Protein backbone atom coordinates (compact mmCIF):
# COMPACT_ATOMS: atom_id res chain seq x y z
CA UNK A 1 0.00 0.00 0.00
CA UNK A 2 1.21 3.52 -0.79
CA UNK A 3 0.51 5.49 2.34
CA UNK A 4 1.12 9.22 2.69
CA UNK A 5 0.97 11.40 5.78
CA UNK A 6 0.47 15.17 5.61
CA UNK A 7 2.45 16.68 8.45
CA UNK A 8 2.75 20.20 9.78
CA UNK A 9 5.05 21.59 12.40
CA UNK A 10 3.39 23.71 15.06
CA UNK A 11 4.46 25.68 18.11
CA UNK A 12 5.19 23.53 21.13
CA UNK A 13 2.06 23.67 23.28
CA UNK A 14 4.22 25.00 26.13
CA UNK A 15 5.32 28.02 24.09
CA UNK A 16 4.06 31.47 24.94
CA UNK A 17 2.76 33.33 21.88
CA UNK A 18 4.38 36.72 21.42
CA UNK A 19 3.14 39.17 18.80
CA UNK A 20 5.51 41.75 17.44
CA UNK A 21 4.59 44.19 14.66
CA UNK A 22 1.43 42.25 13.95
CA UNK A 23 3.38 39.02 13.41
CA UNK A 24 3.78 35.99 15.67
CA UNK A 25 7.40 35.75 16.83
CA UNK A 26 8.83 32.35 16.05
CA UNK A 27 12.59 32.93 16.24
CA UNK A 28 13.22 31.21 19.53
CA UNK A 29 10.14 29.00 19.60
CA UNK A 30 10.35 25.22 19.93
CA UNK A 31 8.38 23.36 17.30
CA UNK A 32 6.72 19.98 17.46
CA UNK A 33 4.79 17.73 15.10
CA UNK A 34 1.20 18.95 15.15
CA UNK A 35 -0.30 16.57 17.77
CA UNK A 36 -3.14 15.45 15.47
CA UNK A 37 -0.58 14.66 12.77
CA UNK A 38 1.12 12.34 15.27
CA UNK A 39 -2.05 10.22 15.23
CA UNK A 40 -1.76 10.18 11.44
CA UNK A 41 1.87 9.02 11.54
CA UNK A 42 1.06 6.31 14.09
CA UNK A 43 -1.93 5.07 12.08
CA UNK A 44 0.10 5.05 8.86
CA UNK A 45 2.78 2.90 10.49
CA UNK A 46 0.18 0.50 11.91
CA UNK A 47 -1.60 0.16 8.53
CA UNK A 48 1.71 -0.46 6.79
CA UNK A 49 2.70 -3.08 9.36
CA UNK A 50 -0.62 -4.83 8.76
CA UNK A 51 -0.93 -4.53 4.98
CA UNK A 52 2.63 -3.93 3.80
CA UNK A 53 3.79 -1.07 1.63
CA UNK A 54 5.47 2.17 2.44
CA UNK A 55 4.80 5.28 4.52
CA UNK A 56 5.90 8.66 3.11
CA UNK A 57 5.59 11.75 5.26
CA UNK A 58 5.13 15.06 3.44
CA UNK A 59 5.45 18.54 4.84
CA UNK A 60 5.43 22.06 3.46
CA UNK A 61 7.69 24.38 5.39
CA UNK A 62 11.20 25.72 5.69
CA UNK A 63 14.60 24.09 6.06
CA UNK A 64 14.00 23.54 9.78
CA UNK A 65 10.97 21.39 9.05
CA UNK A 66 13.32 18.45 8.53
CA UNK A 67 13.40 18.10 12.34
CA UNK A 68 9.77 17.05 12.51
CA UNK A 69 10.18 14.81 9.46
CA UNK A 70 13.16 13.06 11.08
CA UNK A 71 11.06 12.45 14.17
CA UNK A 72 8.36 10.84 12.01
CA UNK A 73 11.05 8.70 10.37
CA UNK A 74 12.34 7.77 13.84
CA UNK A 75 8.80 6.67 14.77
CA UNK A 76 8.88 4.30 11.80
CA UNK A 77 7.89 6.09 8.57
CA UNK A 78 9.93 5.00 5.54
CA UNK A 79 10.48 8.17 3.53
CA UNK A 80 10.04 11.89 3.90
CA UNK A 81 9.48 14.79 1.54
CA UNK A 82 10.13 18.39 2.47
CA UNK A 83 8.61 20.99 0.17
CA UNK A 84 10.57 24.07 1.12
CA UNK A 85 8.67 27.27 0.26
CA UNK A 86 10.70 29.65 2.39
CA UNK A 87 12.52 31.34 -0.54
CA UNK A 88 9.60 31.31 -2.97
CA UNK A 89 6.51 32.32 -1.04
CA UNK A 90 5.85 35.34 1.15
CA UNK A 91 2.77 33.91 2.73
CA UNK A 92 0.18 31.28 2.06
CA UNK A 93 -3.12 29.93 3.20
CA UNK A 94 -5.06 26.68 2.92
CA UNK A 95 -5.46 27.28 -0.81
CA UNK A 96 -1.69 27.57 -1.22
CA UNK A 97 -1.06 24.39 0.73
CA UNK A 98 -3.75 22.47 -1.14
CA UNK A 99 -2.46 23.60 -4.54
CA UNK A 100 1.10 22.58 -3.73
CA UNK A 101 -0.01 19.19 -2.42
CA UNK A 102 -2.25 18.67 -5.45
CA UNK A 103 0.76 19.21 -7.71
CA UNK A 104 2.85 16.92 -5.54
CA UNK A 105 0.32 14.07 -5.70
CA UNK A 106 -0.36 14.60 -9.44
CA UNK A 107 1.53 11.62 -10.72
CA UNK A 108 1.85 9.52 -7.62
CA UNK A 109 0.08 6.26 -6.96
CA UNK A 110 -1.84 6.77 -3.75
CA UNK A 111 -3.90 4.31 -1.71
CA UNK A 112 -4.23 6.18 1.55
CA UNK A 113 -3.50 9.72 2.70
CA UNK A 114 -3.67 10.53 6.41
CA UNK A 115 -3.71 14.00 7.91
CA UNK A 116 -4.45 15.49 11.30
CA UNK A 117 -7.98 16.60 12.03
CA UNK A 118 -6.75 20.17 12.46
CA UNK A 119 -3.43 21.86 13.07
CA UNK A 120 -3.38 23.30 16.57
CA UNK A 121 -2.06 26.67 15.35
CA UNK A 122 -4.62 27.84 12.81
CA UNK A 123 -7.11 25.02 13.31
CA UNK A 124 -8.80 25.35 9.92
CA UNK A 125 -9.13 21.63 9.23
CA UNK A 126 -9.45 22.40 5.54
CA UNK A 127 -6.35 21.12 3.80
CA UNK A 128 -7.27 17.44 3.99
CA UNK A 129 -10.80 17.66 2.54
CA UNK A 130 -9.81 20.23 -0.08
CA UNK A 131 -6.91 18.13 -1.26
CA UNK A 132 -9.16 15.07 -1.55
CA UNK A 133 -11.59 17.12 -3.68
CA UNK A 134 -8.73 18.24 -5.95
CA UNK A 135 -7.48 14.68 -6.32
CA UNK A 136 -11.00 13.34 -6.81
CA UNK A 137 -10.75 10.73 -4.06
CA UNK A 138 -13.00 9.84 -1.12
CA UNK A 139 -12.41 11.43 2.24
CA UNK A 140 -13.61 11.09 5.82
CA UNK A 141 -12.68 13.57 8.56
CA UNK A 142 -12.20 13.11 12.34
CA UNK A 143 -11.81 9.34 12.26
CA UNK A 144 -11.32 7.33 15.44
CA UNK A 145 -10.98 3.87 13.89
CA UNK A 146 -9.82 2.54 10.53
CA UNK A 147 -10.03 -1.05 9.26
CA UNK A 148 -8.93 -1.77 5.71
CA UNK A 149 -9.80 -4.98 3.88
CA UNK A 150 -8.76 -5.06 0.24
CA UNK A 151 -10.15 -1.88 -1.29
CA UNK A 152 -12.76 -1.38 1.41
CA UNK A 153 -12.28 0.83 4.44
CA UNK A 154 -14.50 0.65 7.52
CA UNK A 155 -14.28 3.80 9.55
CA UNK A 156 -15.51 5.15 12.86
CA UNK A 157 -16.00 8.88 12.57
CA UNK A 158 -16.32 11.11 15.60
CA UNK A 159 -19.39 13.31 15.27
CA UNK A 160 -19.41 15.62 18.28
CA UNK A 161 -18.96 12.75 20.70
CA UNK A 162 -21.13 10.23 18.84
CA UNK A 163 -19.83 7.67 16.38
CA UNK A 164 -20.79 7.40 12.74
CA UNK A 165 -19.90 4.10 11.02
CA UNK A 166 -18.82 4.58 7.42
CA UNK A 167 -17.86 2.16 4.70
CA UNK A 168 -15.92 3.57 1.79
CA UNK A 169 -13.28 2.54 -0.72
CA UNK A 170 -9.64 3.31 -1.49
CA UNK A 171 -7.99 5.51 -2.60
CA UNK A 172 -8.95 7.49 0.43
CA UNK A 173 -8.00 10.51 2.50
CA UNK A 174 -8.77 10.58 6.21
CA UNK A 175 -8.13 13.13 8.94
CA UNK A 176 -7.27 11.75 12.37
CA UNK A 177 -8.99 12.58 15.64
CA UNK A 178 -7.86 12.03 19.21
CA UNK A 179 -8.73 8.48 20.28
CA UNK A 180 -7.62 6.86 17.03
CA UNK A 181 -4.44 5.49 18.62
CA UNK A 182 -1.65 6.22 21.09
CA UNK A 183 1.30 7.65 19.15
CA UNK A 184 4.52 5.80 20.02
CA UNK A 185 7.71 7.39 21.29
CA UNK A 186 10.47 7.19 18.70
CA UNK A 187 12.78 4.47 20.09
CA UNK A 188 16.53 4.89 20.28
CA UNK A 189 17.13 2.38 17.46
CA UNK A 190 14.48 4.27 15.47
CA UNK A 191 16.26 7.57 16.09
CA UNK A 192 19.56 6.07 14.96
CA UNK A 193 18.01 4.64 11.79
CA UNK A 194 16.18 7.86 10.87
CA UNK A 195 19.33 9.47 9.53
CA UNK A 196 19.77 6.74 6.95
CA UNK A 197 16.22 6.98 5.60
CA UNK A 198 15.61 8.96 2.40
CA UNK A 199 14.46 12.54 2.63
CA UNK A 200 13.61 14.35 -0.58
CA UNK A 201 13.88 18.14 -0.79
CA UNK A 202 11.59 19.89 -3.26
CA UNK A 203 10.77 23.47 -4.10
CA UNK A 204 7.67 24.66 -5.93
CA UNK A 205 9.67 24.84 -9.20
CA UNK A 206 10.15 21.09 -8.98
CA UNK A 207 6.36 20.76 -8.98
CA UNK A 208 6.03 23.03 -12.04
CA UNK A 209 4.34 25.70 -9.99
CA UNK A 210 4.81 29.45 -10.14
CA UNK A 211 4.23 31.79 -7.24
CA UNK A 212 1.03 33.11 -8.90
CA UNK A 213 -0.43 29.59 -9.07
CA UNK A 214 -0.51 29.30 -5.32
CA UNK A 215 -1.25 32.87 -4.29
CA UNK A 216 -3.40 32.88 -1.16
CA UNK A 217 -7.12 33.50 -1.52
CA UNK A 218 -7.39 35.06 1.91
CA UNK A 219 -5.78 38.05 3.55
CA UNK A 220 -4.79 38.22 7.20
CA UNK A 221 -6.06 41.58 8.40
CA UNK A 222 -4.91 41.50 11.98
CA UNK A 223 -3.33 39.15 14.48
CA UNK A 224 -4.05 39.76 18.15
CA UNK A 225 -4.04 37.92 21.45
CA UNK A 226 -7.27 37.21 23.30
CA UNK A 227 -8.13 39.76 25.96
CA UNK A 228 -6.56 38.93 29.26
CA UNK A 229 -8.88 37.19 31.68
CA UNK A 230 -9.92 39.35 34.58
CA UNK A 231 -9.90 37.99 38.09
CA UNK A 232 -13.18 36.43 39.21
CA UNK A 233 -15.39 37.99 41.81
CA UNK A 234 -16.11 36.20 45.08
CA UNK A 235 -19.41 37.16 46.67
CA UNK A 236 -19.62 37.35 50.43
CA UNK A 237 -22.29 37.61 53.09
CA UNK A 238 -25.55 35.76 53.68
CA UNK A 239 -26.55 33.29 50.99
CA UNK A 240 -29.73 35.22 50.25
CA UNK A 241 -27.83 38.46 49.73
CA UNK A 242 -25.28 36.68 47.59
CA UNK A 243 -28.00 35.31 45.34
CA UNK A 244 -29.56 38.76 45.00
CA UNK A 245 -26.20 40.30 44.16
CA UNK A 246 -25.45 37.55 41.66
CA UNK A 247 -28.76 38.07 39.85
CA UNK A 248 -28.21 41.80 39.76
CA UNK A 249 -24.65 41.38 38.42
CA UNK A 250 -25.81 38.97 35.74
CA UNK A 251 -28.52 41.43 34.72
CA UNK A 252 -26.71 44.74 34.90
CA UNK A 253 -23.02 44.02 34.53
CA UNK A 254 -22.74 40.85 32.45
CA UNK A 255 -26.07 41.56 30.74
CA UNK A 256 -26.76 37.86 30.19
CA UNK A 257 -30.19 37.86 31.81
CA UNK B 1 33.36 25.43 18.51
CA UNK B 2 29.81 24.28 18.14
CA UNK B 3 27.25 24.01 20.92
CA UNK B 4 24.48 22.61 18.69
CA UNK B 5 23.19 19.16 19.49
CA UNK B 6 23.16 16.69 16.61
CA UNK B 7 19.83 15.57 15.20
CA UNK B 8 20.06 12.27 17.11
CA UNK B 9 20.97 13.97 20.38
CA UNK B 10 18.08 16.42 20.03
CA UNK B 11 15.58 13.69 19.16
CA UNK B 12 16.80 11.52 22.04
CA UNK B 13 16.41 14.40 24.50
CA UNK B 14 12.92 15.23 23.23
CA UNK B 15 11.79 11.63 23.31
CA UNK B 16 13.08 11.08 26.86
CA UNK B 17 11.54 14.39 27.93
CA UNK B 18 8.14 13.31 26.60
CA UNK B 19 8.46 9.85 28.14
CA UNK B 20 9.57 11.29 31.50
CA UNK B 21 6.71 13.80 31.57
CA UNK B 22 4.05 11.32 30.48
CA UNK B 23 5.11 8.17 32.32
CA UNK B 24 7.47 8.95 35.22
CA UNK B 25 6.42 12.39 36.44
CA UNK B 26 2.87 11.44 37.47
CA UNK B 27 4.33 8.72 39.71
CA UNK B 28 7.30 10.57 41.20
CA UNK B 29 5.56 11.47 44.48
CA UNK B 30 4.44 7.87 45.06
CA UNK B 31 7.82 6.42 44.09
CA UNK B 32 9.36 8.56 46.83
CA UNK B 33 6.66 8.05 49.45
CA UNK B 34 6.36 4.29 49.02
CA UNK B 35 10.10 3.86 48.44
CA UNK B 36 9.22 1.34 45.76
CA UNK B 37 11.54 0.65 42.87
CA UNK B 38 9.56 1.23 39.63
CA UNK B 39 10.68 -1.91 37.81
CA UNK B 40 7.87 -1.54 35.24
CA UNK B 41 9.22 1.86 34.18
CA UNK B 42 12.64 0.29 33.60
CA UNK B 43 11.03 -2.37 31.41
CA UNK B 44 9.44 0.35 29.27
CA UNK B 45 12.72 2.25 29.11
CA UNK B 46 14.37 -0.95 27.93
CA UNK B 47 11.86 -1.30 25.09
CA UNK B 48 12.64 2.24 23.95
CA UNK B 49 16.35 1.39 23.83
CA UNK B 50 17.20 3.72 26.70
CA UNK B 51 19.12 1.13 28.72
CA UNK B 52 21.62 0.69 25.91
CA UNK B 53 22.24 4.25 24.71
CA UNK B 54 26.05 4.28 24.93
CA UNK B 55 26.64 0.70 23.77
CA UNK B 56 27.00 -0.52 20.17
CA UNK B 57 24.25 -2.41 18.39
CA UNK B 58 26.28 -5.63 18.27
CA UNK B 59 25.81 -5.92 22.05
CA UNK B 60 22.13 -4.98 22.03
CA UNK B 61 22.78 -1.28 22.50
CA UNK B 62 21.46 1.72 20.64
CA UNK B 63 24.79 3.01 19.30
CA UNK B 64 24.37 6.46 20.84
CA UNK B 65 26.99 8.63 22.48
CA UNK B 66 27.76 9.88 25.98
CA UNK B 67 26.12 13.25 25.24
CA UNK B 68 22.80 11.56 24.35
CA UNK B 69 23.08 9.43 27.47
CA UNK B 70 23.77 12.51 29.65
CA UNK B 71 20.78 14.32 28.12
CA UNK B 72 18.59 11.30 28.87
CA UNK B 73 19.75 11.17 32.50
CA UNK B 74 19.06 14.89 32.90
CA UNK B 75 15.53 14.57 31.54
CA UNK B 76 14.71 11.64 33.83
CA UNK B 77 16.38 13.38 36.78
CA UNK B 78 14.25 16.44 36.16
CA UNK B 79 11.09 14.52 37.05
CA UNK B 80 12.33 11.79 39.43
CA UNK B 81 15.69 11.53 41.20
CA UNK B 82 15.08 7.92 42.23
CA UNK B 83 14.48 6.73 38.68
CA UNK B 84 17.35 8.90 37.43
CA UNK B 85 19.82 7.45 39.91
CA UNK B 86 18.90 3.83 39.22
CA UNK B 87 19.04 4.53 35.50
CA UNK B 88 22.48 6.15 35.67
CA UNK B 89 23.84 3.42 37.96
CA UNK B 90 22.49 0.59 35.79
CA UNK B 91 24.32 1.93 32.74
CA UNK B 92 27.44 3.62 34.09
CA UNK B 93 28.25 1.15 36.85
CA UNK B 94 26.31 -2.03 36.11
CA UNK B 95 27.00 -2.34 32.39
CA UNK B 96 29.90 -0.08 31.40
CA UNK B 97 32.73 -2.06 33.09
CA UNK B 98 31.77 -5.12 31.05
CA UNK B 99 31.72 -3.04 27.88
CA UNK B 100 35.05 -1.35 28.61
CA UNK B 101 37.05 -4.26 29.97
CA UNK B 102 35.08 -7.46 29.32
CA UNK B 103 36.09 -10.21 26.91
CA UNK B 104 34.01 -10.74 23.77
CA UNK B 105 32.33 -13.69 25.47
CA UNK B 106 31.53 -11.70 28.62
CA UNK B 107 30.06 -8.91 26.50
CA UNK B 108 27.84 -11.29 24.55
CA UNK B 109 26.70 -13.13 27.65
CA UNK B 110 26.41 -10.38 30.25
CA UNK B 111 26.32 -6.99 28.51
CA UNK B 112 23.73 -7.81 25.83
CA UNK B 113 20.78 -8.43 28.22
CA UNK B 114 21.67 -5.28 30.17
CA UNK B 115 21.89 -3.09 27.05
CA UNK B 116 18.60 -4.49 25.73
CA UNK B 117 16.96 -3.67 29.03
CA UNK B 118 16.07 -7.30 29.71
CA UNK B 119 18.04 -7.28 32.97
CA UNK B 120 19.65 -4.81 35.34
CA UNK B 121 23.28 -4.75 36.39
CA UNK B 122 24.81 -3.54 39.60
CA UNK B 123 28.31 -2.61 40.76
CA UNK B 124 29.47 -3.63 44.22
CA UNK B 125 32.43 -1.56 45.37
CA UNK B 126 31.53 0.07 48.69
CA UNK B 127 31.96 -1.91 51.90
CA UNK B 128 31.10 -1.11 55.51
CA UNK B 129 34.75 -0.16 56.07
CA UNK B 130 35.72 0.87 52.54
CA UNK B 131 33.81 3.89 51.27
CA UNK B 132 35.95 6.73 49.95
CA UNK B 133 38.93 4.50 50.72
CA UNK B 134 38.16 1.92 48.04
CA UNK B 135 41.69 0.54 48.47
CA UNK B 136 40.62 -0.70 51.89
CA UNK B 137 38.41 -3.39 50.32
CA UNK B 138 38.14 -6.45 52.57
CA UNK B 139 36.15 -8.78 50.34
CA UNK B 140 38.43 -11.55 49.07
CA UNK B 141 38.38 -13.78 46.02
CA UNK B 142 40.64 -16.83 46.43
CA UNK B 143 41.48 -19.07 43.52
CA UNK B 144 40.44 -22.69 43.97
CA UNK B 145 41.05 -24.72 40.81
CA UNK B 146 39.09 -23.08 38.01
CA UNK B 147 37.00 -20.96 40.35
CA UNK B 148 37.08 -17.90 42.55
CA UNK B 149 35.74 -18.34 46.05
CA UNK B 150 34.43 -14.97 47.20
CA UNK B 151 33.77 -13.91 50.78
CA UNK B 152 32.83 -10.49 52.09
CA UNK B 153 30.20 -7.85 52.49
CA UNK B 154 29.14 -4.91 50.33
CA UNK B 155 26.88 -2.05 51.34
CA UNK B 156 24.85 0.79 49.76
CA UNK B 157 24.77 -0.99 46.39
CA UNK B 158 22.35 0.58 43.91
CA UNK B 159 19.90 -1.74 42.07
CA UNK B 160 21.34 -4.95 43.59
CA UNK B 161 17.95 -6.39 44.64
CA UNK B 162 16.71 -6.18 41.06
CA UNK B 163 19.96 -7.08 39.33
CA UNK B 164 20.74 -10.21 37.37
CA UNK B 165 24.47 -9.65 37.49
CA UNK B 166 26.72 -8.03 40.06
CA UNK B 167 30.20 -6.77 39.42
CA UNK B 168 32.03 -7.26 42.69
CA UNK B 169 35.39 -5.81 43.60
CA UNK B 170 37.55 -8.11 45.71
CA UNK B 171 41.13 -8.61 46.82
CA UNK B 172 42.64 -11.34 44.66
CA UNK B 173 46.23 -11.26 45.93
CA UNK B 174 49.21 -9.06 46.69
CA UNK B 175 51.62 -7.34 44.32
CA UNK B 176 55.43 -7.22 44.62
CA UNK B 177 55.26 -4.35 47.13
CA UNK B 178 52.84 -6.34 49.23
CA UNK B 179 49.86 -4.12 48.32
CA UNK B 180 46.46 -5.68 47.74
CA UNK B 181 45.49 -6.40 44.15
CA UNK B 182 41.83 -5.55 43.75
CA UNK B 183 39.95 -7.03 40.81
CA UNK B 184 36.42 -6.88 39.47
CA UNK B 185 34.50 -10.15 39.06
CA UNK B 186 31.09 -10.85 37.53
CA UNK B 187 28.79 -12.61 39.99
CA UNK B 188 25.31 -13.63 38.79
CA UNK B 189 22.86 -12.86 41.60
CA UNK B 190 21.48 -16.40 41.57
CA UNK B 191 24.85 -17.89 42.53
CA UNK B 192 24.79 -19.94 45.75
CA UNK B 193 26.03 -17.98 48.74
CA UNK B 194 24.85 -14.56 47.52
CA UNK B 195 22.42 -12.84 49.89
CA UNK B 196 20.94 -9.44 49.01
CA UNK B 197 19.00 -7.39 51.56
CA UNK B 198 17.39 -4.06 51.01
CA UNK B 199 16.49 -2.78 54.46
CA UNK B 200 17.80 0.76 54.29
CA UNK B 201 15.56 3.67 55.26
CA UNK B 202 16.94 6.46 53.11
CA UNK B 203 16.61 10.24 53.26
CA UNK B 204 16.20 10.64 49.51
CA UNK B 205 16.24 8.76 46.21
CA UNK B 206 13.95 6.47 48.14
CA UNK B 207 12.55 4.67 45.12
CA UNK B 208 16.00 3.73 43.90
CA UNK B 209 16.91 0.29 45.20
CA UNK B 210 19.85 0.23 47.61
CA UNK B 211 21.02 -3.05 49.08
CA UNK B 212 23.65 -4.82 51.07
CA UNK B 213 25.26 -7.91 49.60
CA UNK B 214 26.65 -10.73 51.66
CA UNK B 215 28.97 -13.15 49.90
CA UNK B 216 29.61 -16.47 51.62
CA UNK B 217 31.83 -18.95 49.80
CA UNK B 218 30.44 -17.76 46.49
CA UNK B 219 31.97 -19.77 43.64
CA UNK B 220 32.21 -18.34 40.14
CA UNK B 221 34.40 -19.46 37.22
CA UNK B 222 37.81 -17.78 36.94
CA UNK B 223 36.70 -16.58 33.51
CA UNK B 224 34.30 -14.15 35.25
CA UNK B 225 37.20 -11.86 36.09
CA UNK B 226 36.81 -8.59 34.19
CA UNK B 227 39.85 -7.24 32.37
CA UNK B 228 43.42 -7.31 33.54
CA UNK B 229 43.87 -9.37 36.72
CA UNK B 230 46.49 -6.92 37.97
CA UNK B 231 44.82 -3.65 37.01
CA UNK B 232 41.31 -4.12 38.42
CA UNK B 233 41.63 -1.10 40.66
CA UNK B 234 42.65 1.25 37.84
CA UNK B 235 39.78 -0.09 35.77
CA UNK B 236 37.08 0.76 38.19
CA UNK B 237 38.60 4.15 38.77
CA UNK B 238 37.97 4.84 35.10
CA UNK B 239 34.47 3.37 35.47
CA UNK B 240 33.89 5.94 38.18
CA UNK B 241 35.12 8.73 35.88
CA UNK B 242 32.33 7.89 33.42
CA UNK B 243 29.83 7.47 36.25
CA UNK B 244 30.61 10.99 37.42
CA UNK B 245 29.35 12.44 34.15
CA UNK B 246 26.02 10.72 34.68
CA UNK B 247 25.73 11.86 38.30
CA UNK B 248 26.53 15.36 37.03
CA UNK B 249 23.74 15.03 34.47
CA UNK B 250 21.29 13.81 37.12
CA UNK B 251 22.30 16.81 39.26
CA UNK B 252 21.61 19.17 36.35
CA UNK B 253 18.13 17.64 36.09
CA UNK B 254 17.38 18.35 39.77
CA UNK B 255 18.96 21.81 39.61
CA UNK B 256 16.85 22.68 36.55
CA UNK B 257 13.66 21.23 38.05
CA UNK B 258 14.26 23.29 41.21
CA UNK B 259 14.58 26.43 39.11
CA UNK B 260 11.50 25.61 37.03
CA UNK B 261 9.35 25.06 40.11
CA UNK B 262 10.67 28.09 41.95
CA UNK B 263 10.24 30.39 38.95
CA UNK B 264 6.69 29.25 38.24
CA UNK B 265 5.76 29.66 41.91
CA UNK B 266 7.44 33.07 42.20
CA UNK B 267 5.46 34.37 39.23
CA UNK B 268 2.17 33.12 40.60
CA UNK B 269 2.42 33.68 44.34
CA UNK B 270 1.51 37.18 45.49
CA UNK B 271 2.60 38.84 48.73
CA UNK B 272 2.23 42.53 49.57
CA UNK B 273 0.08 42.77 46.44
CA UNK B 274 2.82 41.77 44.02
CA UNK B 275 4.17 38.52 42.60
CA UNK B 276 7.23 37.18 44.47
CA UNK B 277 9.16 37.39 41.21
CA UNK B 278 8.96 41.18 41.35
CA UNK B 279 11.03 41.31 44.54
CA UNK B 280 14.74 41.69 44.02
CA UNK B 281 15.61 39.31 46.86
CA UNK B 282 13.77 36.56 44.98
CA UNK B 283 15.02 37.68 41.56
CA UNK B 284 18.63 37.34 42.68
CA UNK B 285 17.99 33.83 43.93
CA UNK B 286 16.37 32.86 40.62
CA UNK B 287 19.18 34.48 38.62
CA UNK B 288 21.79 32.49 40.51
CA UNK B 289 19.82 29.26 40.16
CA UNK B 290 19.44 29.71 36.41
CA UNK B 291 23.07 30.61 35.91
CA UNK B 292 24.44 27.74 37.95
CA UNK B 293 22.12 25.19 36.34
CA UNK B 294 23.30 26.26 32.90
CA UNK B 295 26.97 26.26 33.89
CA UNK B 296 26.53 22.78 35.36
CA UNK B 297 24.99 21.59 32.11
CA UNK B 298 27.87 23.07 30.14
CA UNK B 299 30.55 21.23 32.09
CA UNK B 300 28.58 17.97 32.08
CA UNK B 301 28.20 18.14 28.30
CA UNK B 302 31.85 19.15 27.88
CA UNK B 303 33.01 16.14 29.89
CA UNK B 304 30.67 13.94 27.82
CA UNK B 305 32.00 15.46 24.61
CA UNK B 306 35.60 14.82 25.67
CA UNK B 307 34.73 11.21 26.41
CA UNK B 308 32.97 10.80 23.05
CA UNK B 309 36.02 12.23 21.32
CA UNK B 310 38.39 9.88 23.15
CA UNK B 311 40.14 12.68 24.97
CA UNK B 312 41.09 12.66 28.61
CA UNK B 313 38.08 13.65 30.73
CA UNK B 314 38.90 12.69 34.35
CA UNK B 315 39.32 16.24 35.56
CA UNK B 316 36.28 17.57 33.72
CA UNK B 317 34.16 14.65 34.97
CA UNK B 318 35.15 15.56 38.52
CA UNK B 319 34.37 19.24 37.87
CA UNK B 320 31.00 18.23 36.44
CA UNK B 321 30.07 15.92 39.30
CA UNK B 322 31.24 18.32 41.97
CA UNK B 323 29.82 21.55 40.59
CA UNK B 324 26.54 20.12 39.36
CA UNK B 325 25.76 18.14 42.52
CA UNK B 326 26.52 21.09 44.79
CA UNK B 327 24.40 23.27 42.49
CA UNK B 328 21.56 20.76 42.78
CA UNK B 329 21.69 20.97 46.59
CA UNK B 330 21.82 24.79 46.52
CA UNK B 331 19.06 25.13 43.95
CA UNK B 332 16.77 22.68 45.73
CA UNK B 333 17.39 24.50 49.01
CA UNK B 334 16.63 27.88 47.43
CA UNK B 335 13.55 26.46 45.72
CA UNK B 336 12.20 25.49 49.16
CA UNK B 337 13.07 28.93 50.50
CA UNK B 338 11.21 30.66 47.67
CA UNK B 339 8.19 28.43 48.31
CA UNK B 340 8.28 29.32 52.01
CA UNK B 341 6.07 27.13 54.18
CA UNK B 342 4.58 25.38 51.15
CA UNK B 343 8.04 24.30 50.07
CA UNK B 344 8.39 22.35 53.28
CA UNK B 345 5.37 20.26 52.34
CA UNK B 346 5.75 17.08 50.31
CA UNK B 347 3.00 18.01 47.93
CA UNK B 348 5.09 20.79 46.42
CA UNK B 349 7.90 18.34 45.61
CA UNK B 350 10.80 20.76 46.09
CA UNK B 351 11.63 19.24 49.51
CA UNK B 352 12.07 15.92 47.68
CA UNK B 353 14.51 17.60 45.31
CA UNK B 354 16.70 18.54 48.27
CA UNK B 355 16.54 15.07 49.83
CA UNK B 356 17.41 13.51 46.46
CA UNK B 357 20.16 16.04 45.71
CA UNK B 358 21.92 15.34 49.01
CA UNK B 359 22.82 11.86 47.79
CA UNK B 360 24.56 13.34 44.77
CA UNK B 361 27.23 15.11 46.83
CA UNK B 362 27.94 11.78 48.55
CA UNK B 363 27.47 8.88 46.11
CA UNK B 364 30.02 7.90 43.47
CA UNK B 365 32.71 9.92 45.20
CA UNK B 366 31.92 12.59 47.78
CA UNK B 367 32.52 16.26 47.03
CA UNK B 368 35.70 15.95 49.05
CA UNK B 369 36.96 13.06 46.94
CA UNK B 370 36.19 15.07 43.78
CA UNK B 371 38.38 17.88 45.09
CA UNK B 372 41.16 15.38 45.72
CA UNK B 373 40.80 14.05 42.18
CA UNK B 374 40.97 17.59 40.78
CA UNK B 375 43.93 18.56 42.96
CA UNK B 376 45.83 15.47 41.80
CA UNK B 377 45.14 16.44 38.21
CA UNK B 378 46.65 19.81 38.99
CA UNK B 379 49.81 18.02 40.07
CA UNK B 380 49.40 18.43 43.83
Interface residues (C-beta under 8 A of the other chain):
Chain A: X67 X70 X71 X74 X185 X186 X187 X188 X189 X190 X191 X192 X194 X195
Chain B: X7 X8 X10 X11 X12 X14 X15 X18 X19 X47 X48 X49 X50 X52 X53 X57 X62 X63 X64
